[in-house]
């Protein structure tokens, strides 16, 4: 089926002469209150006897196999005369249609869309969020062909996407299925803003009511956008759409080719700490437009929507994005130096409290991301590609700054990856090491083996001192008793969620899942658990009564020690010119401390 003349002209201008929307999608949302839609897709003439259509088993940005096909019912296939074609289910996300002669094929199915938190599909009376990976089937035979999407929605709705708009209203066109799957659609009742920065056009779409200030968000996103030049030479898009869901019970974000979706509880935008969480997420997803979408590890090029896409470099795709997100906000003046250093301190402290850092390398964590499940075992024996990837990026950045006498930084590595390894190329470990050697004149293979292929062990005081930073727990900090066990997050629960490997509780034989009843024979409550532990001193022996496998168990636990308070990063009062220059080369701002090592106060600090 062919688009009208206007669609042909638009598509021709955008896609270098490809003028036919050969694969046509339609979705009917006129009764969305039950989360159900009717989807149809018409493929051009098929000349084979077997025709395969697929629904992806994962979505980009979430490296986990998902049961997306479970939302499909009432599947049917018809030829160009409207006659039913026989079909069979051949895999979890695959249907095979049998043909006796060449014909176009129209596939139809009912779609259930109530997975808001997965950021893949959600339909209700106020909107629909449609990520093609969970909505639109494709055929490998026509994956590279142009596509069009037509929505049938309630009259008061407005529709937005990073894709080009078609004609009539609520329609979009894309170069191929890979663009469609990376260009989600938000349609419904929403707040819409437009702005521009560095000659690029942006849209901000808020679905849901909340305590956000859309004008402030526009101001900060405009400032953020201008800082991309600190890393890359140009932009991989002309128009970008920020989709924000202010909702209940869902949180998270996903990057896309020309847009992002960010989900937060509706009343979590006003307080500064909450707003920082939001704007940092926006920065993270914006950076992903380059790092992951414009260039990414070879294991992710091209995407295989029906199988896991394995790579040992997910820490660069995700962790390095986390590493840069605060830096761009800092350069833009959206985040203060104090807020940046507080975030870094939290990351360092979290790393030091994670026993898994001694067991798993960041390369192994990247390869294992598809099967990671979290929980007690993960904390004790694993690292996270985001948090550990951040710190690996930090260590690599500092090493490169030092080896090049501040001439080059980790930003230059990503600039080169964008210049030389943009999709459809992809990059591997050898490509990154080649760039590092080219920038520094040094072979980084030994560094890589010690810090990427092996569990990384950083001396943070020594590392951060290069930038003139000193670590402390504050003048009021003191040593206090430490048990090494954490209660479940469930309200009022005394069930242990985590027992840190080789900590006091671990050594005493206490395990995750045990339920604490008493300490030294006295009942303990969930609310008073932490305070009760602090009643004792380091080295004290206490008797813990608990349920273990539904049996009463009593163990003696010798308390360890930990430092009270939060880790703080301050400027060294004796910082040298070289350290201050290192700081500026690292973050792109002037030394923000006075001669006592304290941050210079500003109105927004």
ABEGO torsion letter per residue (X at the ends): XBBBAAAAAAAAAAAGGBABBABBBBBBAABAAAGBBBBBBBBBBBABABBBBBBBABBBGBBBBBBAAAABBGBBBBBAAGBBBBBBBABAABBBBBBABBBBBBBBBBBBBABAAAGABBBBAABBBBBAAAABBBBAAAAABBBBBBBBBBAABBBBBABBBBOBBGBBBBABAAAAAABBBBBEBBBBBBBBBGGBBBBBBBBEBBABBAAAAAAAAAAAAAAAAAABABBABABBBBBBBBBBGBBEBBBBAABBBBBBBAAAAABAAAAAAAAAAAAAAAAAAABGAABBBAAAOBBBAABBBBBAAAAAAAAAAAAAAAAAAAAAGABBAAAAAAAAAAAAAAAAABAAAAABBAAAAAAAAAABAEEAAAAAABBBAAAAAAAAAAAAAAAAAAAAGGABBAAAAAAAAAAAABOAAEBBAAAAAAAAAAAAGBBAAAAAAAAAABBBBBBAAAAAAAAGBBBBAEAABBBBBBAGBBBBABBGBABBABBBBGBAAAAAGBBBGBBBABBGGBBBBAAAAAAAAAABBBGBBBBBBBBBGGBBBBBBBBBBBBBBEBBBBBBBAABBAAAAAAAAAAAGBBBABBAAGBBBBBAAX
